[in-house]
Amino acid sequence: MKTRLAITMSAGSRSPIHEDTLTMSESAHVFSVTAQEFHDHVVEASRETPVLVDFWAEWCGPCRQLMPLLSQIVEDMDGQVKLAKVDTEAEQELAQQFGVRSLPTVMLFVGGRPVDQFQGALPEGQIREFIGRHVLSEIDKLRREAQQVRAAGATEQAMDLLRQANQQEPGNVEVLLDIADLIAEQGDLDQAWQILESLPADTAMRDDVKEFKARIGMARAAQSGPPEDELRTRIESDPTDCEAREALAAKLAIRNDIEGALEQNYQIMLRDRAHNEDAGRRGLIDLFEMLGDSHPLTRQYRRKMFGLLH
């Protein structure tokens, strides 16, 4: 005669239930597993698709609440994750193997091993958040594949994948940023700029987006205008030529001479605040966005800028 494994419930108490209370319709995504099936149906299967494992028992009240919710969430996700149900009364050794001490316990297997778990009957939103931390959406899969093929040099294939993602979720800002970045790499800075200008206000305020936009703006400015040698000659002849300084600052920033670009923008601000709607100050701020607040050059030139403002 088997001895019941000493498992406690994380909430609620034992209560009699009807024999069919936990009987759930099984599918390709939701199924029961035994110890003999566990390696193939959970461990190996999780190398292809994440697998939730619900350790439950008939006498567990919270299990009765949780299992239908888990099943519905998994069915809603339509193949992105699977649910394997382990009856701990029948599979006590399996529960012991994974250190299950309270019910319900839900583990998530990814890549052949358990990567996360929770106990108790969580609300739906928390369960979806738990799964979402480890399961890629179709959009994320397309983005990741696009990054991989782009790194291999297949930029057209990468763009096709990103267009597919954009068609599925036109408002996904991460996809739009990926598209803008790829377009900019291909040299169409104006179109990349248009995409950045169309982003929602909350996205536009993100540090990474502001830095990206600053780079694109400078790259656009650097594409036009005279060569760098000619601009330097103009400045040597006339140190007040703020138009030449503005163009030179953009060219220096693009070739990563950030300190040189900062100095040119500072000189513009020092000599003519009215030039191109305070272009010197705007140029400094763009460069601060690129460097980040903690960079020594940001701190140095921010102090110099504030000295002119006050």
Secondary structure as UniProt FT lines:
FT   STRAND          8..9
FT   TURN            19..22
FT   STRAND          30..32
FT   HELIX           35..38
FT   HELIX           39..44
FT   HELIX           45..47
FT   STRAND          51..56
FT   TURN            58..59
FT   HELIX           61..77
FT   TURN            78..79
FT   STRAND          82..87
FT   TURN            88..90
FT   HELIX           92..97
FT   TURN            98..99
FT   STRAND          102..103
FT   STRAND          105..110
FT   TURN            111..112
FT   STRAND          113..119
FT   HELIX           124..132
FT   TURN            133..134
FT   HELIX           138..151
FT   TURN            152..153
FT   HELIX           155..168
FT   TURN            170..171
FT   HELIX           173..185
FT   TURN            186..187
FT   HELIX           189..197
FT   HELIX           201..204
FT   HELIX           207..223
FT   HELIX           228..237
FT   TURN            239..240
FT   HELIX           242..254
FT   TURN            255..256
FT   HELIX           258..271
FT   TURN            273..278
FT   HELIX           279..291
FT   TURN            293..294
FT   HELIX           296..309
//
